[in-house]
Amino acid sequence: MAVHPVLAAVTRRVVERSAGPRGAYLKRIGEARSQGPVRSGMGCANLAHGFAACGVQDKLWLRGDATPNIAIVSAYNDMLSAHQPLQDYPDILKSAIRAGGGTAQFAGGVPAMCDGITQGRAGMELSLFSRDVVAMATAVALSHDMFDGALLLGVCDKIVPGLVIGALSFGHLPAILVPAGPMASGLPNAEKAKVRKRYAAGEIGREQLLAAEAASYHSPGTCTFYGTANSNQLLMEVMGLHLPGASFVPPGTKLRDGLTEAAGRRILKITDLGEGYTPIGEMLDERAFVNGVVALLATGGSTNHTLHLVAMAAAAGIELTWDDFDELSKVTPLLTRLYPNGTADVNHFHAAGGTAFLIGELIDAGLLHEDARTVGGDTLAAYRNVPELAGGKVEWREAPGGSGDTEVLRPAAEPFDTHGGLHTVRGNLGRAVVKVSAVRPEHRTIEAPARVFDSQEALQEAFAAGELDRDVVAVVRNQGPRANGMPELHRLTPPLSVLQDRGHRVALVTDGRMSGASGAVPAAIHVSPEAAAGGPLARVRDGDVVRLDADAGVLKVLVPDEELAARAPAEGPPDQTYGTGRELFQSFRAAVGPAERGAGVFSS
């Protein structure tokens, strides 16, 4: 199938603009490659330290030059539901690898924090930077030169991008992401949203709200709404870093354990000692990242990936831009309706045909590079198949030809919308991202007076006082990475939704984040440059009329350019970036790059 001309053009431009850094990166990882285990060149004392705690058989194999040794890097902790199932993975993987003639060592753990727990609290200001901490921790785990490949265990938000960035610093090694799967569906998402709105409106109390939340988030596994965690899973599969069909198989099932074992067997085959050497740094090329963008757009996935995909690409020497997202969005059909863009969750998506059907539809529409390399086969074509247990082991078989529920997952010829779920907007306030897949067309354009806030708490107080009961563009600034680490602002969704439900024209404009749970209120997020870096958002005043047109790509304040430029930037709020560990990240805030470049500290 020939690729769509826009897909081809965007990919060609990414290749051209990345030629210098990509070439340098490939040269570095080529030089790092060792024909055979790198440990064979280690000093005897070094090597002895490396296998001192191993069993007799593993020691014998690690002393020689013919046995691949696999690093296991895990984000396990038992507080986070998504990562709790990872507890048993190292033993499962080690057994599978030994049976395949290799060895494996638990190389290191990486931190895993949950935005759902830290939402609206001081700890959220560590969240985005935790991605780069995970990347550094992954690099530390792999730094001992004992390994021929890596199995990366992680699921949520910043953790998966951090694992990938860290692994790309060892790009000569193959790596497979090993997921855990979603929890069973709980309280329907539409009911949960209603309860949150009723609480925001003061109609119910905390006990009723807590009961609803506990019925939604209730067991081991990933939260089932289509936020950043599940966007991670889908993107890792489409980009070829999961085994085919691995993303949304529930934890605690025989198939889930079978897929984990299969990852252990597969990593042996793609090391430099195996039959199909597939280093992650070569595999994640321009085609893979363009495929990731298309999958994000086709599913209305998390806006966080307008940061994470850019940052991961940069770690591979590839320059991905918001212009690429925008151009691909114009030709990518929206094929899913998953909460918050609908009422279904990822379990419904999986049952309707899931990733295999989605990938097949996008390939047939010419919107994925089918020839992209993967860990699960020579090309992405292998990802049209679904895993099944046969004789206690996983086999892949051709997926059913149609969607099992066209209210959740549709063919490319009958999409929910003709364009992707994300748009970019620009104007005299800078550039921003808008997730439109959950926003009704009649709400995507608004022109209204601004009410300016420097914190989400101030907006909530104004709402409670009845000061926002009108048409309003809420401008929440000083929430960017340089200001306070760019926290997510989900606590603003219920009050703004209440105002919109009352018939008011409402929008949010912020240099902060909203991520995968962005809802029905139009929100221009990730405004870049941010206010704390001198961005024009710092010059907006109460009463200024702001125009947001998500369809036309417009974000501007209707103030003459001369007047806007002459205004002194408003002073930010008093420094509160201390406590809850925030003071430890001062150097990150000073070094972080803009949202457009991934909001990272490695390529600012």
C-alpha positions as CSV (number, residue, x, y, z in Angstrom):
1,M,0.0,0.0,0.0
2,A,1.4,3.4,-1.0
3,V,1.7,5.9,1.7
4,H,-0.5,9.0,1.7
5,P,1.3,11.9,0.0
6,V,1.1,14.1,3.2
7,L,2.5,11.3,5.3
8,A,5.4,11.0,2.8
9,A,6.0,14.7,2.6
10,V,6.0,15.2,6.4
11,T,8.4,12.2,6.9
12,R,10.7,13.5,4.2
13,R,10.9,16.9,5.9
14,V,11.6,15.3,9.2
15,V,14.4,13.3,7.6
16,E,15.8,16.4,6.0
17,R,15.8,18.7,9.0
18,S,17.1,15.9,11.2
19,A,20.0,14.9,8.9
20,G,22.8,16.4,11.0
21,P,21.8,15.3,14.5
22,R,20.4,11.9,13.4
23,G,23.6,11.1,11.5
24,A,25.7,12.0,14.5
25,Y,23.5,9.9,16.8
26,L,23.7,6.9,14.5
27,K,27.5,7.3,14.3
28,R,27.7,7.3,18.1
29,I,25.6,4.2,18.6
30,G,27.4,2.4,15.8
31,E,30.7,3.0,17.5
32,A,29.2,1.7,20.8
33,R,28.2,-1.6,19.2
34,S,30.2,-4.6,20.2
35,Q,30.2,-7.8,18.0
36,G,29.5,-10.0,21.0
37,P,28.9,-9.3,24.6
38,V,30.6,-6.0,25.7
39,R,31.4,-7.7,29.0
40,S,34.0,-9.9,27.2
41,G,36.3,-6.8,27.2
42,M,35.9,-6.0,30.8
43,G,38.6,-6.5,33.4
44,C,38.3,-9.6,35.5
45,A,37.5,-7.7,38.7
46,N,34.8,-5.7,36.9
47,L,33.2,-8.8,35.5
48,A,33.4,-10.7,38.8
49,H,31.6,-7.8,40.5
50,G,28.9,-8.0,37.8
51,F,28.0,-11.7,38.4
52,A,29.0,-12.1,42.0
53,A,25.4,-12.6,43.2
54,C,24.3,-14.9,40.4
55,G,23.5,-18.6,40.6
56,V,26.0,-21.2,39.4
57,Q,24.6,-21.7,36.0
58,D,24.3,-17.9,35.3
59,K,27.9,-17.4,36.4
60,L,29.1,-20.0,34.0
61,W,27.2,-18.4,31.1
62,L,28.2,-14.8,32.1
63,R,31.9,-15.8,32.1
64,G,31.7,-16.8,28.5
65,D,31.2,-14.9,25.3
66,A,28.2,-16.7,23.7
67,T,25.3,-16.0,26.0
68,P,23.3,-12.8,25.8
69,N,22.6,-11.1,29.1
70,I,19.4,-9.0,29.4
71,A,18.8,-6.0,31.7
72,I,15.5,-5.7,33.4
73,V,14.6,-2.1,34.3
74,S,11.4,-1.7,36.2
75,A,9.1,1.0,37.4
76,Y,7.4,-1.3,39.9
77,N,5.8,-0.1,43.1
78,D,2.7,-1.4,44.8
79,M,1.1,1.9,45.4
80,L,0.3,2.5,41.8
81,S,-2.4,0.2,40.4
82,A,-0.8,0.3,36.9
83,H,2.6,-0.8,38.2
84,Q,1.6,-3.2,40.9
85,P,1.3,-6.2,38.5
86,L,5.0,-5.7,37.5
87,Q,6.1,-7.2,40.8
88,D,6.3,-10.8,39.4
89,Y,7.6,-9.9,36.0
90,P,11.3,-10.2,36.7
91,D,11.0,-13.8,37.8
92,I,8.7,-14.6,34.8
93,L,11.2,-13.0,32.4
94,K,14.3,-14.6,33.9
95,S,12.7,-18.0,33.6
96,A,11.8,-17.5,30.0
97,I,15.2,-16.1,29.1
98,R,17.0,-19.0,30.8
99,A,14.8,-21.4,28.9
100,G,15.9,-19.6,25.8
101,G,19.6,-19.9,26.5
102,G,20.2,-16.5,28.0
103,T,20.7,-14.8,31.3
104,A,18.9,-11.8,32.8
105,Q,19.6,-9.4,35.7
106,F,17.4,-6.9,37.4
107,A,19.5,-3.9,36.5
108,G,17.7,-1.2,38.3
109,G,14.4,0.5,39.3
110,V,13.1,3.8,38.2
111,P,10.7,6.1,40.1
112,A,7.0,6.0,39.1
113,M,4.7,8.7,40.2
114,C,1.0,9.0,39.5
115,D,-0.6,12.2,38.3
116,G,-3.9,10.9,39.5
117,I,-2.7,11.0,43.0
118,T,-0.7,14.3,42.9
119,Q,-3.4,16.1,40.8
120,G,-3.9,19.6,42.2
121,R,-1.2,19.1,44.9
122,A,2.4,20.3,45.2
123,G,3.8,17.0,44.1
124,M,2.3,17.5,40.6
125,E,5.1,20.1,40.1
126,L,7.6,17.2,40.0
127,S,5.6,15.2,37.5
128,L,6.9,16.4,34.2
129,F,10.5,16.5,35.4
130,S,10.1,12.9,36.6
131,R,10.3,11.9,32.9
132,D,13.8,13.1,32.7
133,V,14.7,11.5,36.1
134,V,13.4,8.2,34.8
135,A,15.5,8.6,31.7
136,M,18.6,9.3,33.9
137,A,17.8,6.3,36.2
138,T,17.4,4.1,33.1
139,A,20.8,5.2,31.9
140,V,22.4,4.5,35.3
141,A,20.8,1.0,35.3
142,L,22.3,0.2,31.8
143,S,25.7,1.8,32.5
144,H,27.5,-1.3,33.7
145,D,28.3,-2.7,30.3
146,M,26.9,-6.1,31.3
147,F,24.0,-6.2,28.9
148,D,23.1,-7.1,25.4
149,G,19.5,-6.0,25.5
150,A,16.9,-4.5,27.8
151,L,13.4,-5.2,28.9
152,L,11.7,-2.0,30.1
153,L,8.8,-2.4,32.5
154,G,6.5,0.6,32.8
155,V,3.1,1.9,31.9
156,C,2.1,5.4,32.9
157,D,2.5,9.0,31.9
158,K,6.1,10.2,32.1
159,I,7.5,6.8,32.9
160,V,7.3,5.2,29.5
161,P,8.8,8.2,27.6
162,G,11.5,8.4,30.3
163,L,12.4,4.7,29.8
164,V,12.5,5.2,26.1
165,I,14.8,8.3,26.3
166,G,17.1,6.5,28.7
167,A,17.2,3.4,26.5
168,L,18.0,5.6,23.4
169,S,21.2,6.8,25.2
170,F,22.2,3.1,24.8
171,G,20.8,3.0,21.3
172,H,23.0,0.1,20.2
173,L,21.1,-2.2,22.4
174,P,17.7,-3.7,21.5
175,A,14.9,-3.0,23.9
176,I,11.3,-4.1,24.4
177,L,8.7,-2.4,26.5
178,V,6.7,-4.8,28.6
179,P,3.3,-3.5,29.7
180,A,0.9,-4.7,32.4
181,G,-2.6,-4.0,31.0
182,P,-5.7,-2.2,32.2
183,M,-7.9,-2.9,35.2
184,A,-11.4,-4.1,34.6
185,S,-14.0,-1.5,33.7
186,G,-15.6,0.1,36.8
187,L,-18.1,2.9,37.2
188,P,-19.0,4.0,33.7
189,N,-17.1,7.1,32.7
190,A,-20.2,9.2,31.9
191,E,-21.5,8.5,35.4
192,K,-18.1,9.5,36.9
193,A,-18.1,12.8,35.0
194,K,-21.6,13.6,36.2
195,V,-20.7,13.0,39.8
196,R,-17.6,15.3,39.4
197,K,-19.7,18.1,38.0
198,R,-22.3,17.7,40.8
199,Y,-19.5,18.0,43.4
200,A,-18.1,21.1,41.6
201,A,-21.5,22.6,41.7
202,G,-21.9,21.9,45.4
203,E,-24.8,19.5,44.9
204,I,-23.1,16.5,46.7
205,G,-20.5,16.0,49.3
206,R,-17.0,14.5,49.5
207,E,-18.3,11.0,50.6
208,Q,-20.4,10.6,47.4
209,L,-17.5,11.8,45.3
210,L,-15.1,9.5,46.9
211,A,-17.5,6.5,46.5
212,A,-17.7,7.3,42.7
213,E,-13.9,7.6,42.3
214,A,-13.3,4.4,44.2
215,A,-15.7,2.6,42.0
216,S,-13.8,3.9,39.0
217,Y,-10.3,3.1,40.2
218,H,-10.7,-0.2,42.0
219,S,-8.1,-2.9,41.2
220,P,-4.6,-3.6,39.8
221,G,-4.0,-2.3,36.2
222,T,-4.0,0.9,34.3
223,C,-6.8,3.4,34.7
224,T,-9.2,2.5,31.9
225,F,-9.9,6.0,30.5
226,Y,-7.9,7.0,27.4
227,G,-5.4,9.3,29.1
228,T,-1.6,9.5,28.9
229,A,-1.0,6.0,30.3
230,N,-3.1,4.2,27.7
231,S,-1.9,6.6,25.0
232,N,1.6,5.4,26.0
233,Q,0.5,1.8,25.5
234,L,-1.0,2.3,22.1
235,L,1.9,4.4,20.8
236,M,4.5,1.9,22.0
237,E,2.7,-0.8,20.0
238,V,2.3,1.3,16.9
239,M,5.9,2.4,17.1
240,G,7.0,-1.2,17.3
241,L,8.3,-1.4,20.9
242,H,5.6,-3.7,22.3
243,L,4.9,-7.2,21.0
244,P,1.9,-7.2,18.7
245,G,-1.4,-7.0,20.7
246,A,0.3,-6.6,24.1
247,S,-1.0,-3.2,25.1
248,F,-4.5,-3.9,26.5
249,V,-4.5,-7.5,27.7
250,P,-5.6,-7.4,31.4
251,P,-3.2,-8.3,34.2
252,G,-3.6,-11.5,36.1
253,T,-4.5,-13.5,33.1
254,K,-2.7,-16.4,31.4
255,L,-2.5,-14.5,28.2
256,R,-0.8,-11.6,30.0
257,D,1.8,-13.9,31.5
258,G,2.2,-15.6,28.2
259,L,3.0,-12.2,26.5
260,T,5.5,-11.4,29.3
261,E,7.3,-14.7,28.7
262,A,7.2,-14.1,24.9
263,A,8.9,-10.7,25.5
264,G,11.7,-12.6,27.3
265,R,12.1,-15.1,24.5
266,R,11.9,-12.4,21.8
267,I,14.6,-10.1,23.2
268,L,17.2,-12.9,22.9
269,K,16.5,-13.1,19.2
270,I,17.1,-9.4,18.5
271,T,20.3,-9.0,20.4
272,D,23.6,-8.9,18.5
273,L,24.0,-12.6,19.4
274,G,20.6,-13.4,17.9
275,E,19.2,-13.9,14.5
276,G,17.8,-10.4,13.9
277,Y,19.8,-7.6,15.6
278,T,17.3,-4.7,16.2
279,P,18.9,-1.9,18.2
280,I,16.4,0.6,19.5
281,G,18.3,3.6,18.2
282,E,18.1,2.3,14.6
283,M,14.6,1.0,14.9
284,L,13.1,4.2,16.3
285,D,13.7,6.2,13.1
286,E,11.7,9.0,11.4
287,R,9.1,6.5,10.2
288,A,8.4,5.2,13.7
289,F,7.9,8.7,15.2
290,V,5.6,9.8,12.3
291,N,3.6,6.5,12.9
292,G,3.4,7.5,16.6
293,V,2.0,10.9,15.7
294,V,-0.6,9.5,13.4
295,A,-1.8,6.9,16.0
296,L,-2.1,9.7,18.6
297,L,-4.2,11.8,16.2
298,A,-6.4,8.9,15.0
299,T,-7.4,8.0,18.5
300,G,-7.7,11.5,20.1
301,G,-4.9,10.6,22.5
302,S,-3.2,12.5,25.3
303,T,-1.9,16.0,24.6
304,N,1.1,15.2,26.8
305,H,2.5,13.4,23.8
306,T,2.9,16.6,21.9
307,L,5.7,17.0,24.5
308,H,6.8,13.3,24.9
309,L,7.0,12.4,21.3
310,V,9.1,15.5,20.6
311,A,11.4,14.7,23.5
312,M,11.8,11.0,22.6
313,A,12.5,11.9,19.0
314,A,15.2,14.4,20.1
315,A,16.9,11.6,22.1
316,A,17.3,9.7,18.8
317,G,18.6,12.7,17.0
318,I,15.3,13.4,15.2
319,E,13.6,16.9,15.1
320,L,9.9,16.5,15.4
321,T,7.8,19.7,15.5
322,W,4.2,20.8,16.3
323,D,3.9,21.7,12.6
324,D,4.3,18.0,11.8
325,F,1.4,17.2,14.2
326,D,-0.7,19.9,12.7
327,E,-0.2,18.8,9.1
328,L,-0.8,15.2,9.8
329,S,-3.9,16.0,11.8
330,K,-5.5,17.5,8.7
331,V,-5.4,14.1,6.9
332,T,-5.7,11.6,9.7
333,P,-9.3,10.4,10.4
334,L,-10.5,10.1,14.0
335,L,-11.3,6.4,14.4
336,T,-12.1,6.0,18.1
337,R,-14.5,7.4,20.7
338,L,-12.9,6.8,24.1
339,Y,-13.4,8.7,27.3
340,P,-13.0,11.7,27.6
341,N,-13.8,11.8,23.9
342,G,-16.7,9.4,24.3
343,T,-18.1,7.1,27.0
344,A,-16.2,3.9,26.2
345,D,-12.9,2.9,27.8
346,V,-9.9,1.0,26.6
347,N,-11.4,-2.4,27.5
348,H,-14.3,-1.6,25.1
349,F,-11.7,-0.5,22.5
350,H,-9.8,-3.8,22.9
351,A,-12.9,-5.9,22.6
352,A,-14.0,-4.0,19.5
353,G,-10.8,-4.9,17.6
354,G,-8.2,-2.8,19.4
355,T,-4.8,-2.1,18.1
356,A,-4.8,-4.8,15.4
357,F,-7.9,-3.3,13.7
358,L,-6.7,0.3,14.1
359,I,-3.2,-0.5,12.7
360,G,-4.6,-2.4,9.8
361,E,-7.1,0.4,8.9
362,L,-4.3,3.1,9.0
363,I,-1.9,1.0,7.0
364,D,-4.6,0.4,4.3
365,A,-5.4,4.1,4.2
366,G,-1.7,4.8,3.6
367,L,-1.4,6.6,6.9
368,L,1.3,4.4,8.5
369,H,4.7,3.4,7.3
370,E,4.1,-0.4,7.1
371,D,7.8,-0.9,6.4
372,A,8.9,0.5,9.8
373,R,11.0,-1.9,11.8
374,T,9.6,-3.4,15.0
375,V,10.6,-5.7,17.8
376,G,7.8,-8.1,16.9
377,G,8.6,-8.8,13.3
378,D,10.3,-7.3,10.3
379,T,7.6,-4.7,9.7
380,L,4.5,-3.2,11.2
381,A,2.4,-5.7,9.2
382,A,2.9,-8.2,12.0
383,Y,0.8,-5.9,14.2
384,R,-2.3,-6.7,12.3
385,N,-2.3,-10.0,14.2
386,V,-3.7,-10.7,17.6
387,P,-2.1,-12.9,20.3
388,E,-3.8,-16.1,21.5
389,L,-2.7,-18.9,23.8
390,A,-2.0,-22.3,22.2
391,G,-0.4,-25.1,24.1
392,G,0.5,-22.7,26.9
393,K,2.4,-20.3,24.6
394,V,1.4,-17.3,22.7
395,E,0.8,-17.5,19.0
396,W,-0.3,-14.7,16.7
397,R,-3.3,-15.1,14.3
398,E,-5.0,-12.9,11.8
399,A,-7.4,-10.4,13.5
400,P,-11.1,-10.3,12.6
401,G,-11.8,-8.2,9.6
402,G,-14.3,-5.7,11.1
403,S,-14.9,-3.6,14.1
404,G,-16.9,-5.3,16.9
405,D,-18.5,-2.0,17.9
406,T,-18.5,1.0,15.5
407,E,-19.6,3.3,18.3
408,V,-16.1,2.8,19.8
409,L,-13.8,1.9,16.8
410,R,-14.5,2.6,13.2
411,P,-12.9,1.8,9.8
412,A,-11.0,4.6,8.1
413,A,-13.7,4.9,5.4
414,E,-16.3,5.8,8.1
415,P,-14.5,7.8,10.7
416,F,-16.0,9.8,13.6
417,D,-14.3,12.9,12.1
418,T,-12.2,13.5,9.0
419,H,-9.3,15.0,10.9
420,G,-7.3,14.1,13.9
421,G,-8.1,14.8,17.5
422,L,-5.4,17.5,18.1
423,H,-5.0,20.9,16.6
424,T,-2.4,23.6,17.1
425,V,-3.3,27.3,17.3
426,R,-1.1,30.4,17.0
427,G,-1.3,34.1,17.1
428,N,0.0,37.0,19.2
429,L,-0.1,34.9,22.3
430,G,2.3,32.3,20.9
431,R,1.5,28.7,20.0
432,A,-0.6,26.1,21.8
433,V,-2.2,22.7,21.5
434,V,-6.0,22.1,21.6
435,K,-7.5,18.6,22.0
436,V,-10.7,18.9,19.9
437,S,-11.9,15.3,19.8
438,A,-14.0,15.8,23.0
439,V,-15.1,19.4,22.1
440,R,-18.3,19.9,20.1
441,P,-17.8,21.9,16.9
442,E,-20.1,24.7,18.2
443,H,-17.7,25.2,21.2
444,R,-14.5,25.3,19.3
445,T,-14.6,29.0,18.6
446,I,-14.9,31.6,21.4
447,E,-14.3,35.3,21.7
448,A,-14.8,36.6,25.2
449,P,-13.2,38.8,27.9
450,A,-10.3,37.3,29.8
451,R,-10.1,36.6,33.5
452,V,-6.5,36.2,34.4
453,F,-5.2,33.9,37.1
454,D,-1.8,32.8,38.3
455,S,-2.9,29.6,39.9
456,Q,-5.6,27.0,39.6
457,E,-6.6,27.7,43.2
458,A,-7.4,31.3,42.3
459,L,-9.7,30.2,39.5
460,Q,-11.5,27.8,41.7
461,E,-12.1,30.5,44.3
462,A,-13.5,32.8,41.7
463,F,-15.8,30.1,40.5
464,A,-17.0,29.4,44.0
465,A,-17.7,33.1,44.5
466,G,-19.8,33.3,41.4
467,E,-17.4,35.6,39.6
468,L,-17.2,33.5,36.4
469,D,-20.9,33.0,35.7
470,R,-20.6,34.5,32.2
471,D,-18.8,34.2,28.9
472,V,-15.2,34.0,29.8
473,V,-11.7,33.0,28.6
474,A,-9.9,31.8,31.7
475,V,-6.2,32.6,31.4
476,V,-4.1,30.6,33.8
477,R,-0.5,31.5,33.4
478,N,2.8,30.9,35.2
479,Q,2.1,27.2,34.9
480,G,4.8,26.4,32.4
481,P,7.9,24.2,32.9
482,R,10.2,27.1,33.8
483,A,7.7,28.5,36.3
484,N,6.7,25.5,38.3
485,G,7.3,22.3,36.3
486,M,4.1,22.5,34.2
487,P,1.6,20.7,36.4
488,E,-1.6,19.3,35.0
489,L,-4.7,21.4,35.7
490,H,-7.5,18.9,35.7
491,R,-9.1,20.4,38.8
492,L,-10.3,23.2,36.4
493,T,-12.3,20.8,34.2
494,P,-15.4,20.4,36.4
495,P,-16.0,24.1,37.2
496,L,-15.4,25.2,33.6
497,S,-17.7,22.4,32.4
498,V,-20.4,23.6,34.8
499,L,-20.1,27.1,33.3
500,Q,-20.4,25.7,29.8
501,D,-23.4,23.5,30.8
502,R,-25.1,26.7,32.0
503,G,-24.9,28.0,28.5
504,H,-21.9,30.3,28.8
505,R,-19.1,30.5,26.2
506,V,-16.0,29.3,28.0
507,A,-12.4,28.4,27.2
508,L,-9.1,27.9,29.0
509,V,-5.8,29.3,27.9
510,T,-2.7,28.2,29.8
511,D,1.0,27.5,29.6
512,G,0.3,24.5,31.8
513,R,-0.9,21.0,30.9
514,M,-4.3,19.2,30.8
515,S,-3.1,15.9,29.3
516,G,-5.2,12.9,28.3
517,A,-8.3,13.8,30.4
518,S,-8.9,17.1,28.6
519,G,-12.7,17.4,28.3
520,A,-15.5,19.2,26.5
521,V,-14.3,22.7,27.3
522,P,-11.9,24.1,24.6
523,A,-8.5,24.5,26.2
524,A,-5.4,26.0,24.5
525,I,-2.7,24.4,26.5
526,H,1.1,24.3,26.5
527,V,1.2,28.0,25.4
528,S,4.7,28.6,24.2
529,P,6.6,30.7,25.0
530,E,5.4,30.5,28.6
531,A,4.7,33.6,30.7
532,A,7.8,32.9,33.0
533,A,10.0,33.0,30.0
534,G,8.8,36.4,28.8
535,G,5.9,35.1,26.7
536,P,3.1,37.5,25.8
537,L,0.7,35.6,28.1
538,A,2.3,37.7,30.8
539,R,0.9,40.9,29.2
540,V,-2.7,39.8,29.1
541,R,-5.0,41.8,31.5
542,D,-8.5,41.2,32.9
543,G,-11.1,42.3,30.4
544,D,-8.9,41.9,27.3
545,V,-10.9,40.1,24.6
546,V,-9.3,36.8,23.6
547,R,-10.2,34.8,20.5
548,L,-9.7,31.1,20.3
549,D,-10.6,29.3,17.1
550,A,-9.5,25.7,17.3
551,D,-10.6,24.9,13.8
552,A,-8.9,27.8,12.1
553,G,-5.8,27.6,14.3
554,V,-6.1,31.0,15.9
555,L,-5.1,32.1,19.4
556,K,-4.9,35.9,19.9
557,V,-5.7,38.7,22.3
558,L,-7.6,41.5,20.5
559,V,-5.2,44.2,21.6
560,P,-3.2,46.3,19.2
561,D,0.3,44.9,18.8
562,E,1.9,48.2,19.8
563,E,-0.1,48.3,23.0
564,L,0.6,44.7,23.8
565,A,4.3,45.1,23.3
566,A,4.4,48.3,25.4
567,R,2.8,46.6,28.4
568,A,5.1,45.6,31.2
569,P,4.9,41.8,31.9
570,A,2.9,41.1,35.0
571,E,4.9,39.9,37.9
572,G,4.5,36.2,38.6
573,P,3.2,34.9,42.0
574,P,5.6,34.6,44.9
575,D,8.1,31.8,44.6
576,Q,6.6,28.7,46.2
577,T,8.8,26.1,44.5
578,Y,9.9,24.5,47.7
579,G,8.6,21.8,49.9
580,T,7.5,18.3,48.7
581,G,10.8,18.0,47.0
582,R,10.3,20.9,44.7
583,E,13.5,22.7,45.8
584,L,15.5,19.7,44.5
585,F,14.3,20.5,41.0
586,Q,15.5,24.2,40.8
587,S,18.2,23.3,38.3
588,F,15.6,21.5,36.1
589,R,13.4,24.6,36.0
590,A,16.4,26.7,35.1
591,A,17.5,24.4,32.3
592,V,14.2,23.2,30.8
593,G,13.4,23.9,27.2
594,P,10.1,25.2,25.8
595,A,7.0,23.1,25.4
596,E,7.4,23.1,21.6
597,R,10.7,21.3,22.0
598,G,9.5,18.7,24.5
599,A,9.8,20.6,27.8
600,G,12.9,18.6,28.6
601,V,16.3,19.4,30.3
602,F,18.4,17.4,27.8
603,S,17.7,19.4,24.6
604,S,16.7,22.8,25.7
